Amino acid sequence: MKKAKLIVNKNYTIGTAEKGIFSAFVEHMGRCVYGGIYEPSHKTADENGFRNDVIDAVSEMGVDKIRYPGGNFVSGYDWEDGIGRKQDRKPSLNLAWFQTEPNEVGVDEFMAFSEKTGCPPVMAVNLGVGSPMSAAHLVEYCNLDTPTKYAMLRKKNGREKPYGIRYWCLGNEMDGSWQIGSKSAEEYGDAARETAKLMKWVDRNILVTLCGSSGSEMPSYPEWDRIVLERAYEQVDFISLHKYYGYPELDKTRRADFLASYVDFDKFISVTEATVNYVKCKTRSKKDVYLSVDEWNVWHKGETPIETSMWGVDVPREENSYNMLDAAVFSTLIGTLVNHANSVKIACLAQLVNVLAPIVTEKDGRLLKQSIFYPFKIASEKLAGTVYNTVSETGEFDSVYGKAREVFFAAVSNGKRLTVLAVNLADEDVALTVETERFNGCTIKEITEIYASDPLCCNTFESPEAIKPVTKNPPAGEIQLKPYSVNFIDYETK
């Protein structure tokens, strides 16, 4: 049996993992909104048409915030199309995803969903074909209680009290050729600066996120981030990172490369941290800009059927089925976000329902929790708090990203509990020894394990609990980590 050792010292901390790291993303794409969170004909639908079984699952997951309404969708979206009486709204083309947008769910409806779930929004504005003034008008509509045009329009539409939305995104993936209204770094940086100025003139309490490059594989990365930060640093509070992982070149024989995804994710975040620090020094700024990883997930492109018909409303788009290997890689990505708690303050799992999602729904039917549902749920419960810089001894394997450790670790304390996340990426058992230093009276209490004997096993509607967490009593000696298992090891401290 392979061996591994972890040392956690209370004196060596990284930062504080905030609940915002455990946020999610809802976009008008595929069946995420229509047929996902919103299905008025469903037996559990509330008075606003939202599925209560979905709302309950979102609550169980422990989602902190929800980014909305896109994504690529927002770059062609006029928010004014989705307000007012529903019978007066006209359908429009969703050019990002070649669907029809019925405009039944807009700002006011989503805010009802937000309040029902207890998840504040991270609201995105259109900087593709939208204008700075339109973004400022949206802030007025949502946040002001003044006798002015858009605040009064909100009241006319039935919402007297302002929503008080604090977090905002300045567009989406603006360096991507696929993006509606894509821009050069210089063009976007100037537009974002002026938009942020206007939005903050309307409401000085908001925090805004600048679009970083669409991914580390982009030829514009990280130069894009440097340029847009230099143009807008003093007006923004976060810069975004987007990253998805699957089998490189969609080759499933490259399992080691897939399992090592966290190595690349860590490097991506570190380079962006360095870019932010460089611009802060160059501009001699006294303020900090943090990171918002507002799209991330495991994404196996083309693995599940995609509806080819154009201009449907609730047609499938990128509906992945997630197995145990996916749950293991997914957990290392969560742990990587936690291990960068000094800079990453918001992270949004993309997406929440049906599209690359932990939650899957049937039309007029059941709800399924996929394998990735459970690591997110447990991490949101246990991994918010003080993060420690761990030292480990474990085997390694080669990958396209370089050397990767066979056991991935993160360690977080919250009050009198210390939790160690240990993800075994090896194809055999590993015996783990954990040493806790400077923690008074540290005693192991329980282990929550996510494991399936078949690593390619998935939860299905026919077998919805093939993969689920199991709570185990602590062993007397070494902790056994099963192959491709996710383990949350809880200690009680004084």
Steps between C-alpha positions, in 0.01 A plus 500: 500500500624848415575748779439873539567750776351842569619765747268785600654770722268755657761777466519482119189644338413602143194712563128474563281298266179701475156356427506684168733228368199266511284688252339390173388623159167513320496595131224516241648199325351161417271382779663693783224762538206370295437139597758531777447751778179624331219263402154641582327173406700291747316363803746670737493841327450802725291808425781637278543179299821385667539134595504457876689171470780692326488773765530235773797339323676837460449562872637154583809567286581806708531735201603847617446726196370448146646674194233599245387528213820401314739399368505545125128574514545833677705652216190514279236549771290813554385479860203725424354219284446299819310744721138613523186293445583160355217521248661814358848352459614384158723197433846574366788309345763354733786526252755363746334157512272505192186481710187709538488711815133530608589770757276340762789511749671836537652710775194506727422130461860398562512720809194311631698176447804656665305601807325162519833312493678750726774540235585864417567566131820585322328698225667529159455797267524499120831641379484319167242714321377673815597848616638644825179698541280190465707336776457806721125492436490136614675594825245778550214258429631247751652710777355850533199635685478832317224680306691436177413315181637151556447482876138601442473245220597225744229618737250508216595140424406396851818525705491792744819428695838508319678168459833638619713283268863537607699285256515575125691367197619728221410277207626151417803349319549808287823373341321202343421503127180309585380786718234739372677836471847367584764766549872557515651534847535875450140541385360288780721653770381850411134392479521316832659798673230740383220251575631438851521877558136552403376198695681612815376855457149356518583281802830545684451178695529256208802283417583425137691226320718569196515236224829318498608292204260218409753235600869422535502335156405829333781668298400826673575358848640647724574815299126573479476502879793740531359745246143509632621529859728791412205679342243434773684401820370780722138448392472123555508261793550156340630350177336185363653164410321228301626144482355160406673163500439174319715244325760688292409476133192306618716187526369283784814286496679798653364442848817621675479834318139544605578410862781759502268787401551668837871556417404720206220670696745591776742646246222697327393663826860569603582675171189719532596585858842606376348711222276683747795563731709629210233751396448609859872574528523662157207733567617560858151425620413459866195283435473125453325326212393143576417205277153377404515156336146548382494203260664166578411132478575166338372517142505201265409670175285300264454207739123526525245556221445863402176607335580615147176686434530878490302752700339271757440625853591215735720289270794307651842662489814341651327263740788299648466186711755499783669186634727430798815606314330830423410542868864442597635756251220740590602474867862586422376811316297604806804437717717712269257791536516458877880486493501842329274656762735797530394619154189306390195646674224390258472185289193394303444140401374500141222421482236418760226298325511271191785679318832358632310468823493328838118504477308337212125521447241317291226699331194470726694241696781408734819665621841331510809591703814419300831382646640855512205617712640343815859632506362852449244453777750369754768753406254787548425365848856424609757694294411862577742636759873527565703319233835343586812462288552124522810287449451154353689189397324303231568318177504688171404431141585662167248703304477750220499767774816366666539298817180450703461370855303179538318638803367855493458689830334809642456579872256749654396580856174660604458553870583178682503283188791427269409335168749337266396439140692200364436388142668176396581514128679164501343177372572322829455553873722753678572489873502858629664633816403850612705705747335808651746743656416786741134394517411445864314178576452409133298178473369333186120472519367365169567456128256576221588290197375525141593184310380253239666168425454574130665837431287540186178458695241781477185586688195448279127538545486122530793486750502846660724405794772300326738773620427672830688597817550246778599600853757269658642468850869596526760223491737430787807550277551593138211631291425286196424697186327286238588538130362820343321588822415839651545522879412772749682422825366688803698576815376661819730760654493695826 
